Amino acid sequence: MLAIRMTRHGTKKRPFYHIVVADSRSPRDGRFIEKLGTYNPLLPREHEQRLTMEKERIAHWLKVGARPSDRVAKFLANAELMKPRERREQTKKSLPRAKTQERMKTEAAAAAAAAAAPPAAPAEAAPEAAAT
């Protein structure tokens, strides 16, 4: 199976990537079939050389059946070469546990009921304030 993915180049802590078509079984920085573009994450987002792609060749490889990696698919969606992928549901580890969520719902319902209830006897407090 063919994959459109990035291979890392550059020095330590100075990454630079080539966007290539490769056999999915080959190593990340190993043999590839064709170089399709470059990505330099160190440049500002607006810079024209941050991401370069040969759009005609990418369209060809997509027609042939090459599957882009997640990051490359995001680049291609931004360049309108393919539709954006569905975003996966985020993990729920940051949410409280089930019992805590249930307790929070009941507390919220009680607070809403208390807010909806009419205030109790504010008219009695007013005459005392006026007498002073």
Secondary structure by P-SEA (a helix, b strand, c coil): cccbbbbbbccccbbbbbbcccccccccccccccccbbbbcccccccccccccaaaaaaaaaaabbbbcaaaaaaaaaaccccccccccccccccccaaaaaaaaaaaaaaaaaaacccccaaaaaaaaaac
